[in-house]
Amino acid sequence: MRDYSKPRCWQVAHQLALDVYQIRFPASERYGLAAPLRRGAVSVGSNVAAGSGRRTQADFARFVDMSVGSASEVEYQLRLAFGLGYLGASDYVTLRLDAAHTRRSLFRFGEQLRDFGRSPDDGLA
């Protein structure tokens, strides 16, 4: 069994979720943009955790791919929050860069999982 909290990509995803929860939305957005943004941010790290419990590297990689998709969704929702005036420019830039870094980190990790165990004779190297 793998420890989901060891990969650096999970650590940055966890921090992103913590940071997203610090955004102060107006009460009218509690069930609007705030809820899906928070769910998406939680989903990023949650999918890594869920995938780490799978039996195969390929299954783990599929869950990491879902995390990449969730990180992309968070990036868009941050852009929307900024466009609607719920985030200041400085916070938006910081959070967007963190979300993009998280997405890239997850993508690289997924590639490593898929490449793990391939031999030079399998035609993929």
N, C-alpha and C positions, 0 to 999 in steps of 0.2 A: 504494500500500500504506500502511495506517495503522500508527502506532506504538501498540501496545496499552498501553504504560506511561504515556502522556500523560494519559488521562482520570483525573480525580480519583477516580472510583469504583473504578478498578483499583488506585490507590495505597492507598486505605483497605482494599480487599479483600486486598491483599498484606500489609498490616500485620496484619490480622485473622488471616491464616494463620500469620504468624510468632508472634503471641501465642498462638494455639491450640496450637502446637507446644511452647510453654513450660509447658503444664499437665502436672503430674506425676501420672500415674495409677499405681495399684498394678500390679505385674507381672501380676496375674490379669486385668487389663482390657486388656492389650496387644492382644488380638484381639477384645475385646468393644467397649466404647464408645469407646476411644481411637482405634482404627483408622477407624471410620466418621466420627467427628468430624473427624479430621485430613483424611481424603479429602474430606469436604464442604467444609472450609475451603479446601483447595487448589482444589477445583472452582470456587469462586466466581471467583477471579482467572483461572483457566485458561480458563473459558468466555468471558470478555471477550477474552483473548488470541486464542483460536480464532476468535471472531467478527470480530475486527479484520482477519483475513486473508481474509474473505469478500468477494465482489465487490460485493454490494449493501448498502445501508443496511438494507433489510428483513431480510436474512440476519443482519447484525450484530445488529440488534434482537432477533431470535429467540434468539441466543446470550446476549445480555444478560438476556433473560427467564429463561433457564435458570440464570443466575447468581443472579437474584432468588430462584428456587426453592431453590437450594443455600444461600443465606444464611438463608432461613427454616428450612431443615433444621438448619443450624448453631445457630440460636437455640434450637430445641427440644432439641437434643443438649446444649447448655450447661445448659439448665434441668434436664434429666435428670441430668447430672453433678453439679449442685448438690444435687438431691433425693437422690441416692445418697451424698452426703457427700464427693465427690471434689474439690469446689471450695468454698472459703470464701465467705462472703457478699460480701465486698468484691471479690474476683476475679470472682465471678459477675456482680455488678452491672456492673462495668466491661466485661467481655467481652460481656455481653448487650446493653448499650447500644451498644458498638462494632459488634456484629453487626446490630442494628436500624438504626444509622446507615448501615452498608454497604448493607443491603437498600434503604433509602429512596434512597440516592444512585444505586444501580443502576437502580431503578425510574424515577427522573427522567431518567437518561441514556437509558434505553430509549425513554421518551416523546419526548425530543429527537430521537433517531434516526428515530423514526416520523414526526415532524412535519417533518423536514428535507426541503426541496424541494417541499412542498405549496403550491399556489397558492390564493389566496382563491376562485378559481372552481371548485375541486374539491368544494365542498359540505361540506368538513370544517372550514373556518376560521370 
